[in-house]
Amino acid sequence: MNVGGPEILKTFAKEASMKGVVKREISIETVRKVIRALYRLGTVDFWTVTSTSGEYIIDVFKVLLTLLENGIVKRKSTDMLTLTDKGIQLAQEVLKLKYKEIFTCKLCHGKTIVIEGIFSEIYEKFSNIASNRPQIRYEFDQAPIHPRDAVNRTVFMYEKGDLEGKNIILLGDDDLVSLAIALTKLPEKVTILDVDEDLLSFIKKVSEKEKLNIEVIKHDLRRPLPKNLTNTFDVFFTDPPDTLWGLILFISRGVESLRKDIRGVGYFCMTHADCPLDRWKKVFEAVLEMGMVSTDIIHDFNTYVDLDVSTEDYVTEGINKFFPPPKEPWYKSSLIRIEKAGELKPYIEGEMKGEELYDYLLL
């Protein structure tokens, strides 16, 4: 069986670039990573291929259509995919793939921390609280993470020295991380800004019941922070929309909140499924311009549940016509820590107007 040499990958990448509706130039590396994900996982659905490959979902879709047409991949059922014999041969002879074992730490699952000791108690309490959370509001782009990951975030912040005695602000909090952080009783104060009144009311009630020091403020982050919240906090945390301007806006408001007399810290989250690398580049360029630098990037730290996959970019590309919705949580993001390394200067200082905040196709 002749599968061709390395040039076949260029051919697949070129063919993939012509697929679908959204115009995208597909790289050879994307083709390689999609095949590698299938080789290691065996039989798997589209959503897991996307998550495992670490590639932009629209690019993965285009590559899979191409591989299906060329007999490299086949459907095992409506939603399950696997490499054909030809595909396995290509993986081994052209991509030089050998091993299928997964070597990510089985204890921490690559997060670098584990929930133990006092944090096990906090996780149990937080899980009970989170089970009664308000209904998810998709119009606010809400997609909560698994409760365990909310506590994982808290443990990570503790390990970095970003909890004890700190004044912390959360810019949006459908993940309820403010509660997980405050349950440790370590920060000086926790403040949350969000536009969802039901969410704020829930957090306030829990805070009063548990005697937590949480301040809740209704605020649309498209507007600048209230003056009394600028240059006030030691640490900010945000999990913004994975759009170019969603990411830059939320991080910018975080930078706006930090004290200028200390080496302040920020946390944000970003995916690969919704963020191609050119968007990662633009976001990190903006971070540097704001006087911050990345100290940590933990891949696949957060797993999201109840994610709406009928969002505009997926519908525009037509993914839902070829593959059914996911049956298990698949959408993951990296946890990114940034720290002051120069003069702080918010990227966006005035009001943000327009619809770019939720434009997932704007690069």
N, C-alpha and C positions, 0 to 999 in steps of 0.2 A: 504494500500500500504506500503510495507516494504522497506525502503531505507537503512537500516543498521545503525550501530552506527559509532562512530569516526574512527573505523578501516577501513571503506570504503574509507576514504580520503587517507590512506596509500596505499590502493590498487590502487586507481586512480593515485597517484603520481608514483608508481612503473610502472604501465602500460604506463603512459606518458613518462617516461624515456626511454622507448623502441621505441617510435615513431620517425618518421622523419629520417634525415640523420646525422645531427650534434649530436654527443654524448653529452648528458647533463643529470645530475642527478636532477630530479625535486623534489622540497620540498613540503611538505604538505601545507605550507603557500602560495605557488603559487597557488595551487588548490583552497584554501579558497578565495584568493583574486580575482581570476577569477570568481568564483561563486558569490561572493559578488558584483562585478561590474555588472554582469548580473542581479542580484536580484534588485539592486538599479535603474538600467537604463531601465529595461524592455526589449524592442526590440532594438537591436543596432548592428552595424557592427563590424567585427573583429578588425579593427584599433582602434575604440573607446574603445573596451574592453581592448586592450593592453594599451592605454593611461590612462584609468581610473584605471586599476588594479595597475599600477606602477611597473609592472613586465617586465622582459626581453622578447622581442617579440618572440624569438624562444621557450622559455618556455611556453608562453601563447598559442602558436600554438599547441604544443604537448598536453597541457592540454585540449584544446578545441576538438582536435581530439578524445581524450579519452572520454570526456563527451558526445560528439555526439554519439559515439559507444555504450555508456552505457545508453542512453536514458535520460540523465540529461539535455542536451541541444538539441534543434532542430533548423533547418533552417526555417525561415518564408518566405524567398525568396533566391535568389542567394547569396546576400551579408548580409542579416540580420539574426541575431541569437537571441534566447530567451530561457529561462528556460522552461522545460516541467513541468507538474503538479508534477512529481516525483522530478524534480530539485528544485522546490519551497519548497516541503516538506523537502528535504534534507537541504536546506538553513535555514529553520525555526527550524527544529527539531535537526539537528546535528550541524550546524554552529551557531544556536541560533540567527539568524538575525531577526530583527523586523522592524526597521524603514527604509524608502526609501528616506526620505528628504535629500537634499543637504544643508549643513550648511556653506559652504564657503561664505565669505563676498560677497554680491551681488554688492557692490560698487567698491571694489578694486580687486575682483576675486582672493583673496589670495595673492596678490602681496605686500601688506602692504603700498602701496602708490597709489595716484590717479593723473591723469593729469588735473591740474587746473591752473587758473591764467595765468602767463606768459608762462607756459609750454603748455597751450592750443594753444597759438599763434605759438609756436615753432612746435607743432605737425602738425598744418595746413600747415605751410610752408614746413616742412620736408616731409610731405606726397606728396605734389606737386613735390618736388625735386625727391623723390624716385620713383615716377611713370615713370620717364624718365631714370631710371638706365640702365646700359648695360645688354645685354643678360646674363642669368645665365650660368656659365661654370661648368658643372657637373664633368669634368675631374679634377677640383680643389676641388671637394667635396663641392661645394657651395650649400647652402640651406638657403636662406634669411629668417629672421623672419618677422612677420607682422610689418609694419611701426610704429604702436602704441607701440609695445614692444621695438623698438629701443629708443623711447622717454621715455618709462617706465624705461629702463635701466638708462637713463640720469637723470631722476627724483630721482631714487634710489641712484645714486652716489651723487647727490646734497644733499639728506637728510643725507648721511653719511659723508659729508664734504670733498668729494673727487673730487670736481670740481674747486672751487674758488682758483685762483692763482696757480693751479697745472700744472706740466709738465706731460702730459699724452701720452702714446704710445699704439697703437692698433696693435696687431700681427695678421694680417689678418682682413679684414673688408668687407666681402660681404654683411653684414647687414647695412652698411653705418652709423654705430654708430658714427664714427668720425665727420660726418656732424651734427648729432643731438647734440652731445656734444659741438661742436664749435659754433653752432647757439646760444647757451646761452651767448656767449661772456664772460664766466667766467674763463676758464682755461688760464694759461699763454701761453701755446702752445700745439698743438695736432700733433702728428706724427703718420703716418700709414705705416706699412710694409706689402706688399702683392706681390704675384707673378703675378697677373693678370694686365697686362698693360692697358687694356681697363677700368677696374675699377679705377685704379689710375688716368688715364687721366680724367675720369668723375669727380672724387672727386676734382682733381686739378682745373678743369674749374669752378665747383660750388664754390670752395673756393675763387678763384679770383673774380668771379662775386659778391659774397656776402661779400667780404672783410673779410674772415675768416683766422685765423692764423693756417693753416694746412700744414704740410710738408709731401709729399708723396715720398716713397722710394721703388723701386722694389727690393725685396729680397726674396730668398728661405730660409725659416726657418729651413730647414735641415742643413744649414750652420750657424755657429756662427754669432752673431750680429756684425755689423761693430764696430770697436773699439770706435768710437766717440759716440756710442749709449749705451755702457755698463756703468752701475753705474751712470745713468744720470737722470732717471725719478722718479717721485713721485708715479705714478699710472700706472699699465698696465691693459689692457682689451683684452681678447681673447676668441673666441668661436671655439675651435679646432675640428678636426675630433674626433668622439666618439670611437676611438680605444685606446687601452692601451698606445701605444707609441705616438700616435697623441696627446693625452691629456698631457702626461708627457713632451713631447718635447716642445709644445707650452708654457706650464706653466714654464718650465725650462728657455726658452728664455725670458719670462717675468721677472723671478727672476734675470736673467742676466742683465736686463735693469735697475733694481731699484738702487737708491742711497743707499749707506751703512750707511750714517750718519743720516738717519731719519727712522721712522717706516713706511716704504713703504707699499703700498696696491696693491693687485691684484684682478682681477675678471676673472672668467672663467665659462663656462656652461657645463653641463653634463646631459645626459638623463638617464632614467631607461629603455626605450624601447630598446636601443642599448647597454646599459652598465649593465650587471649583477652585483650583489652586490660584488662579488669577485673582479671585476675590480674597483669598487668604493673604496674598501679597499686598493688595490695596489696604486691607484692614491693618496689617502690621506696619505698613508705611505710615498710616494715620496714627497708630499707637506711638511710634517713634517721634512723629511730629508733635505729639501731645506731651512729650517729655517722659515717657514711660518706656520700659524695656521688658521683654518677656524673660522670666526666670524659670518657668516650668510649663511644659505642655504634656498632659497625661492623656494618651489616646484612649478613646472609647470609655471614658470615665463615667458618663451618664447614659442610662438607658431610659427612653421615654415610653410612657404607656398612653393608651387612648389617643393615639395620633391620628388626625384626620388626613387620609391620603387622597382626598378628593380636592386638594388645593390646586390653585390655578396652573402652576408649572407642570404638574403631573397630567392634568386634564389636557392642557395645550399640546403636550407632546404625544398624548394618546396612550400612555402606559396602561391605563385602566381598561383599554380595549383588548390588550394582549395578556395581561396578568391579573388574576383576582386579588382582592385586598389581602394584606398579611393576616395570618392567624395568630402570630406571636409577636411580642415586642421586638423590633429590629433596628429602630432608629436610635443612633448613639451619637454622642458629641464628646469632644475633648474638653478637659478642664484646663484653663489657661490662667496662670498667675502672672501679673505684671507689677513692676515696682518703679517708683520714681527714680529717674537717672538724669534729670536735667530740670530746666524750668518748666513748670506745668502750664500748659496752654490748651484749653478745650478746643477741639476741632470745629465744633458748632457752638456758637455763643448766643445766637438769637433764637427766634422761633423757627421751627422747621415746617415748611408748608409743602403741599403736594402729596402725591400718593406713592412716592418712592419707598416709603418705610416698609411697605408690604409687597414690593415688586421683587419676586424671587428670581426673575429672569434678567434683571438689570445687573450687568457685570461691572 
